[in-house]
Amino acid sequence: MSTPKKLLFSLITVLMVFSLAELAAYVAGRIIGRIGVFYEPRPVEEESVADYLAKRDPLLGWPAPSDFPSQRYDRSGSRPIPSFPEPGRACVSIYGDSFTFGAGVSDEEAWSNQLSMLLGCRVANYGVGGYGSDQAVLRFEQNVDDEAPVVVLGHLSENILRNVNRYRPLIAAGGSWGLKPRFVLGNDGSLELLPIEISTVSDFLELADRPEAYPEGEYFTPGGSSGIQHMGFPYTLSMLNALRHYHVQAELQGLPAYNAFYEPDHPAQGLELTTRILARFARIARERGKLAMLQIIPTGLDLLEYQKTGRWIYAPLVERARELGIDVVDHGPRLMEIVGEGDPCGIYLRCNNHMNPLGNELLARQVARALDEREIRRIAAAQGRWPHEIVDVDALPAVAAPPPESEPLP
């Protein structure tokens, strides 16, 4: 074969290999793009965006003010509490995300209702699905009609991701396209609020197409240090760059995606930010004459990691909070004591999902016990702000732990 023909053959071979590699990378990229490794703009209609912008909560993002009351919320904005259905005279109010709300179980089974029955008084549940700890604190600040003498903030371990996010689709592929506020750290460590700034249809459509156009404060901007990117030609290079994605990095280590965000030197500054958010809740409660309790709710993945390594992923948050004199209730160790040799996933609907009815019952008891250990109910009663009988939670029958081979509910 002559030299020109050899060169032509080699060129054709290289082009074929490159084309096949590009095709394979494109197909693979489309698949993993569904879980958010690549940012893919979602098709949105102008009418839908206009309706969303008209209804959304201008401070919190969601839920819309028009959602109160509804089957999901009573007229006070709380989840319905069947054991004490009439809003008002709550002894405790709770704030947080879907784990606080008790998503996945009925109103009767939710831990807010279970806690109400344990305490013998209404526990108003102001948890909202998808909330970061920042939104939960802002909802507490906004809810000036909250009459409860005791307030509880629930921080789910993975919420450290939400606390550095502003445009929800960047961390929840396939979820709603809501906008949220967030706090950033000032030079002196104080919190500065970045409100929701997108208010027109054209601005929202630009954001949905290219989140890089969003104002400051979005850690998960495509092309940034989170590893999220747009998928484009050459697709093989896009796939190689995908190895930087925080989900991919965590998966390669067999860890939850939020693991690295609890490192003190992580570029998102989520650890210090979240600590300051917890401190803000405690300060606002104190200024309003309320007794506050801050708690960490572990995911099933946290329990599995502890069972495997003896390490709590969110331990740096507990330590940093205590350095600042902030008492944080960590429910992980006690839940593990109850689970024992059983299956940690047996108290969740799925191990990476919400708590099942048993998990809600256990959490209600742990919250009641933590309130008593900190004398919170007795202090409120001594101040004349707890007009209810104080039930001895430790005198109640124990709850059976899940068996070693228990299967998570579907």
C-alpha positions as CSV (number, residue, x, y, z in Angstrom):
1,M,0.0,0.0,0.0
2,S,1.4,3.4,-1.0
3,T,2.2,6.0,1.6
4,P,-0.7,8.3,0.7
5,K,-3.1,5.4,1.0
6,K,-1.7,4.4,4.4
7,L,-2.1,8.0,5.6
8,L,-5.7,8.1,4.3
9,F,-6.4,4.7,6.0
10,S,-4.9,5.9,9.3
11,L,-6.9,9.1,9.1
12,I,-10.2,7.3,8.4
13,T,-9.4,4.9,11.3
14,V,-8.8,7.7,13.7
15,L,-11.9,9.5,12.6
16,M,-14.0,6.3,13.1
17,V,-12.6,5.7,16.5
18,F,-13.1,9.3,17.5
19,S,-16.6,9.3,16.1
20,L,-17.5,6.1,18.0
21,A,-15.9,7.5,21.2
22,E,-17.9,10.7,20.8
23,L,-21.1,8.8,20.2
24,A,-20.6,6.7,23.2
25,A,-19.7,9.7,25.3
26,Y,-22.8,11.6,24.1
27,V,-25.1,8.7,24.9
28,A,-23.5,8.2,28.3
29,G,-23.7,11.9,29.0
30,R,-27.4,12.0,28.2
31,I,-27.9,9.2,30.7
32,I,-26.0,10.6,33.6
33,G,-27.3,14.1,32.8
34,R,-30.6,12.9,34.2
35,I,-29.1,12.7,37.7
36,G,-27.6,16.2,37.4
37,V,-24.0,15.6,36.5
38,F,-24.6,17.8,33.5
39,Y,-26.9,20.8,33.6
40,E,-29.6,20.5,31.0
41,P,-32.0,23.4,30.6
42,R,-35.6,22.3,31.1
43,P,-38.2,23.4,28.6
44,V,-40.4,26.0,30.2
45,E,-43.3,28.0,28.9
46,E,-43.6,31.7,29.4
47,E,-47.1,31.3,30.8
48,S,-46.0,28.8,33.4
49,V,-43.1,31.0,34.4
50,A,-45.4,34.0,34.7
51,D,-47.8,32.1,36.9
52,Y,-45.0,30.8,39.1
53,L,-43.6,34.3,39.6
54,A,-47.0,35.7,40.4
55,K,-47.7,33.0,43.1
56,R,-44.3,32.3,44.7
57,D,-43.4,33.6,48.1
58,P,-41.1,36.6,47.4
59,L,-38.9,35.9,50.4
60,L,-38.9,32.1,50.8
61,G,-39.6,31.0,47.3
62,W,-42.1,28.3,48.3
63,P,-44.7,27.4,49.4
64,A,-46.9,30.0,47.7
65,P,-49.0,32.1,50.1
66,S,-52.1,30.8,48.2
67,D,-51.3,27.3,49.5
68,F,-52.7,28.2,52.9
69,P,-54.9,26.7,53.9
70,S,-55.0,23.5,51.9
71,Q,-55.0,19.7,52.5
72,R,-51.3,20.0,53.0
73,Y,-51.3,23.0,55.4
74,D,-53.8,24.4,57.9
75,R,-54.7,28.1,58.1
76,S,-51.7,28.8,60.4
77,G,-49.3,27.3,57.8
78,S,-48.6,24.2,59.9
79,R,-49.0,20.7,58.6
80,P,-52.4,19.4,60.0
81,I,-52.0,17.9,63.5
82,P,-54.8,15.3,63.9
83,S,-54.4,15.0,67.7
84,F,-54.7,18.8,68.1
85,P,-56.3,20.0,64.9
86,E,-57.3,23.5,65.9
87,P,-54.5,26.0,65.3
88,G,-53.4,28.1,68.3
89,R,-51.9,27.4,71.7
90,A,-49.1,25.3,70.4
91,C,-46.6,24.3,73.0
92,V,-43.8,23.6,70.5
93,S,-43.3,24.7,66.9
94,I,-40.8,22.9,64.5
95,Y,-39.1,24.3,61.4
96,G,-37.1,22.5,58.8
97,D,-37.4,20.5,55.5
98,S,-39.3,17.4,54.4
99,F,-37.8,15.4,57.3
100,T,-39.3,17.9,59.7
101,F,-42.6,17.9,57.8
102,G,-42.6,14.1,57.9
103,A,-42.9,13.5,54.1
104,G,-43.9,10.0,53.0
105,V,-46.2,9.2,56.0
106,S,-49.7,10.3,56.9
107,D,-50.6,13.2,59.2
108,E,-51.3,10.8,62.0
109,E,-48.0,9.0,61.5
110,A,-45.8,12.1,61.2
111,W,-43.5,12.7,64.1
112,S,-45.0,16.2,64.8
113,N,-48.4,14.5,65.5
114,Q,-46.6,11.7,67.5
115,L,-44.8,14.3,69.5
116,S,-48.0,16.1,70.2
117,M,-49.5,13.0,71.7
118,L,-46.4,12.4,73.8
119,L,-46.4,16.0,75.1
120,G,-50.1,16.3,75.4
121,C,-50.3,19.5,73.5
122,R,-50.2,20.8,69.9
123,V,-46.8,20.8,68.1
124,A,-47.1,23.1,65.1
125,N,-45.2,21.7,62.1
126,Y,-43.8,24.4,59.8
127,G,-41.5,22.1,57.9
128,V,-41.4,22.5,54.1
129,G,-40.1,20.0,51.6
130,G,-36.9,21.0,49.8
131,Y,-36.0,23.7,52.3
132,G,-32.5,24.5,53.3
133,S,-31.8,25.4,56.9
134,D,-31.6,29.0,55.7
135,Q,-35.2,29.0,54.4
136,A,-36.4,27.3,57.7
137,V,-34.8,30.1,59.7
138,L,-36.3,32.8,57.5
139,R,-39.7,31.1,57.8
140,F,-39.4,31.3,61.6
141,E,-38.4,35.0,61.4
142,Q,-41.4,35.7,59.1
143,N,-43.8,33.7,61.3
144,V,-44.4,36.4,63.9
145,D,-47.7,34.8,64.9
146,D,-45.9,31.7,66.2
147,E,-47.2,31.5,69.7
148,A,-45.2,28.4,70.9
149,P,-42.9,29.0,73.9
150,V,-40.5,26.4,72.5
151,V,-39.2,26.3,69.0
152,V,-37.1,23.5,67.3
153,L,-35.0,23.8,64.2
154,G,-34.3,20.6,62.3
155,H,-31.1,20.4,60.2
156,L,-31.1,17.4,57.9
157,S,-27.5,16.4,57.2
158,E,-27.7,16.9,53.4
159,N,-29.2,20.4,53.8
160,I,-25.6,21.8,53.8
161,L,-25.9,21.5,50.0
162,R,-29.2,23.5,49.9
163,N,-27.6,26.2,52.1
164,V,-25.2,27.1,49.3
165,N,-27.7,26.8,46.5
166,R,-30.1,29.4,45.0
167,Y,-31.6,27.7,41.8
168,R,-33.0,24.4,42.8
169,P,-32.6,22.4,39.5
170,L,-28.9,22.7,39.9
171,I,-29.0,20.2,42.8
172,A,-32.3,18.5,42.2
173,A,-32.4,17.3,38.6
174,G,-35.9,16.7,37.5
175,G,-37.4,18.6,40.5
176,S,-39.3,21.8,40.6
177,W,-37.6,24.9,39.2
178,G,-37.9,27.1,42.2
179,L,-35.7,29.9,43.3
180,K,-34.6,30.4,46.9
181,P,-32.7,32.9,49.0
182,R,-29.5,32.1,50.7
183,F,-27.1,33.6,53.2
184,V,-23.4,34.3,52.6
185,L,-20.7,35.0,55.1
186,G,-19.5,38.6,55.5
187,N,-15.9,39.4,56.1
188,D,-16.5,39.4,59.9
189,G,-18.3,36.0,59.8
190,S,-21.8,37.6,60.0
191,L,-24.7,36.4,57.7
192,E,-25.7,38.5,54.7
193,L,-29.0,37.6,53.0
194,L,-29.0,37.3,49.2
195,P,-32.7,37.6,48.4
196,I,-34.5,36.2,45.3
197,E,-33.6,38.7,42.6
198,I,-35.3,37.1,39.5
199,S,-38.6,38.8,39.1
200,T,-39.4,38.9,35.3
201,V,-40.2,36.2,32.8
202,S,-37.3,37.1,30.5
203,D,-34.8,37.0,33.4
204,F,-36.1,33.6,34.5
205,L,-35.8,32.2,31.0
206,E,-32.3,33.4,30.8
207,L,-31.5,31.8,34.1
208,A,-33.1,28.5,33.1
209,D,-31.0,28.4,29.9
210,R,-27.7,29.5,31.4
211,P,-27.5,29.6,35.2
212,E,-24.1,31.3,34.8
213,A,-26.2,34.5,34.3
214,Y,-27.5,34.3,37.9
215,P,-26.2,36.9,40.3
216,E,-23.6,36.0,42.9
217,G,-24.0,33.3,45.6
218,E,-24.7,30.2,43.6
219,Y,-22.1,27.5,44.4
220,F,-23.4,25.1,41.8
221,T,-23.0,27.4,38.8
222,P,-22.0,25.3,35.8
223,G,-18.3,25.5,35.1
224,G,-17.5,26.2,38.8
225,S,-15.8,24.2,41.5
226,S,-18.8,21.9,42.1
227,G,-18.0,20.1,38.8
228,I,-21.4,20.8,37.3
229,Q,-21.1,21.7,33.6
230,H,-22.9,22.0,30.3
231,M,-22.4,19.0,28.1
232,G,-20.9,19.9,24.7
233,F,-18.6,18.9,22.0
234,P,-16.1,17.3,22.3
235,Y,-18.3,14.9,24.4
236,T,-15.4,12.8,25.4
237,L,-13.8,15.8,27.1
238,S,-17.1,16.6,28.8
239,M,-17.2,13.0,30.2
240,L,-13.7,13.3,31.5
241,N,-14.5,16.7,33.2
242,A,-17.6,15.0,34.7
243,L,-15.2,13.1,37.0
244,R,-14.8,16.4,38.9
245,H,-18.5,16.5,39.8
246,Y,-19.1,16.4,43.5
247,H,-21.6,13.5,43.1
248,V,-19.1,11.5,41.0
249,Q,-16.3,12.2,43.5
250,A,-18.5,11.1,46.4
251,E,-19.7,8.0,44.6
252,L,-16.1,6.9,43.8
253,Q,-15.4,7.0,47.5
254,G,-18.7,5.3,48.5
255,L,-19.9,8.3,50.4
256,P,-23.0,10.6,50.3
257,A,-22.7,13.6,48.0
258,Y,-22.7,16.0,51.0
259,N,-19.7,14.4,52.7
260,A,-17.0,16.8,51.5
261,F,-19.1,19.9,52.2
262,Y,-18.6,19.4,55.9
263,E,-14.9,19.8,55.6
264,P,-13.8,23.1,57.1
265,D,-11.7,24.1,54.1
266,H,-14.3,23.2,51.5
267,P,-14.7,26.1,49.0
268,A,-18.4,26.3,49.5
269,Q,-17.9,27.3,53.1
270,G,-21.0,25.3,54.0
271,L,-19.8,24.3,57.4
272,E,-19.2,27.8,58.8
273,L,-22.3,29.1,57.0
274,T,-24.6,26.4,58.4
275,T,-23.2,26.9,61.9
276,R,-24.0,30.6,61.7
277,I,-27.5,29.8,60.4
278,L,-28.2,27.7,63.5
279,A,-26.9,30.5,65.7
280,R,-29.2,32.9,64.0
281,F,-32.2,30.7,64.8
282,A,-31.2,30.5,68.5
283,R,-30.6,34.3,68.6
284,I,-34.0,35.2,67.1
285,A,-35.8,32.7,69.4
286,R,-34.0,34.3,72.4
287,E,-35.0,37.8,71.3
288,R,-38.6,36.7,71.1
289,G,-38.5,35.2,74.6
290,K,-38.7,31.6,73.3
291,L,-36.7,28.5,74.3
292,A,-34.9,27.0,71.3
293,M,-33.6,23.6,70.5
294,L,-31.4,22.9,67.5
295,Q,-31.3,19.3,66.2
296,I,-29.5,17.3,63.5
297,I,-31.6,14.7,61.7
298,P,-29.4,12.0,60.1
299,T,-30.2,10.3,56.8
300,G,-30.1,6.5,56.4
301,L,-26.8,7.0,54.6
302,D,-25.4,8.7,57.8
303,L,-26.3,5.7,59.9
304,L,-24.8,3.3,57.4
305,E,-21.6,5.3,57.3
306,Y,-21.4,5.2,61.1
307,Q,-22.2,1.5,61.2
308,K,-19.3,1.0,58.7
309,T,-16.7,3.4,60.0
310,G,-17.8,4.8,63.4
311,R,-17.7,8.3,61.9
312,W,-20.6,10.8,61.7
313,I,-20.3,12.7,58.4
314,Y,-21.8,15.9,60.0
315,A,-19.6,15.7,63.2
316,P,-17.7,18.9,62.2
317,L,-20.9,20.8,62.4
318,V,-21.6,19.6,65.9
319,E,-18.1,20.4,67.0
320,R,-18.0,23.9,65.3
321,A,-21.4,24.8,66.9
322,R,-20.2,23.8,70.3
323,E,-17.0,25.9,69.8
324,L,-19.4,28.8,69.4
325,G,-21.4,27.9,72.5
326,I,-24.3,26.5,70.5
327,D,-25.9,23.4,71.9
328,V,-27.0,21.0,69.1
329,V,-28.9,17.8,69.6
330,D,-27.5,15.0,67.5
331,H,-30.1,12.3,67.0
332,G,-27.7,10.0,65.2
333,P,-26.1,8.2,68.2
334,R,-29.4,7.5,69.9
335,L,-31.0,6.2,66.8
336,M,-28.0,3.9,66.3
337,E,-28.4,2.7,69.9
338,I,-32.0,1.7,69.2
339,V,-31.2,0.1,65.9
340,G,-28.3,-1.9,67.5
341,E,-27.5,-4.8,65.2
342,G,-30.6,-4.2,63.2
343,D,-30.8,-2.6,59.8
344,P,-30.5,1.2,59.9
345,C,-32.5,1.4,56.7
346,G,-35.4,-0.2,58.5
347,I,-36.5,3.1,59.9
348,Y,-36.6,4.8,56.5
349,L,-38.9,4.4,53.5
350,R,-35.6,3.8,51.6
351,C,-32.2,4.3,53.0
352,N,-31.7,7.5,51.0
353,N,-35.3,8.6,51.6
354,H,-37.6,9.9,54.3
355,M,-38.4,8.1,57.6
356,N,-41.1,5.5,57.7
357,P,-43.8,5.4,60.5
358,L,-41.4,3.6,62.8
359,G,-38.7,6.2,62.2
360,N,-41.2,9.0,62.8
361,E,-42.2,7.4,66.1
362,L,-38.5,7.0,67.2
363,L,-37.7,10.6,66.2
364,A,-40.7,11.9,68.2
365,R,-39.5,10.1,71.3
366,Q,-36.0,11.3,70.9
367,V,-37.1,14.9,70.5
368,A,-39.3,14.6,73.6
369,R,-36.4,13.1,75.6
370,A,-34.0,15.9,74.4
371,L,-36.5,18.5,75.5
372,D,-36.5,17.0,79.0
373,E,-32.8,16.5,79.2
374,R,-32.3,20.2,78.6
375,E,-35.1,21.0,81.1
376,I,-36.8,23.0,78.3
377,R,-40.3,22.0,79.2
378,R,-39.8,22.5,82.9
379,I,-38.2,25.9,82.4
380,A,-41.2,26.9,80.3
381,A,-43.6,25.6,82.9
382,A,-41.8,27.5,85.7
383,Q,-42.1,30.7,83.6
384,G,-45.8,30.0,83.2
385,R,-45.6,29.4,79.5
386,W,-46.3,25.6,79.4
387,P,-49.9,25.2,80.5
388,H,-49.9,21.4,80.0
389,E,-49.2,18.4,82.0
390,I,-45.6,17.2,81.6
391,V,-45.6,13.5,80.7
392,D,-42.6,11.3,81.6
393,V,-41.5,10.1,78.2
394,D,-39.0,7.6,79.8
395,A,-41.9,5.8,81.5
396,L,-43.6,5.0,78.1
397,P,-43.2,1.5,76.7
398,A,-40.1,1.0,74.5
399,V,-40.3,0.9,70.7
400,A,-39.1,-2.3,69.1
401,A,-36.0,-1.9,66.8
402,P,-36.1,-3.1,63.2
403,P,-34.8,-6.7,62.9
404,P,-31.3,-7.3,61.3
405,E,-32.8,-8.5,58.0
406,S,-35.6,-5.9,57.8
407,E,-36.6,-4.8,54.3
408,P,-37.1,-1.0,53.7
409,L,-40.6,-0.3,52.7
410,P,-41.2,0.5,49.0
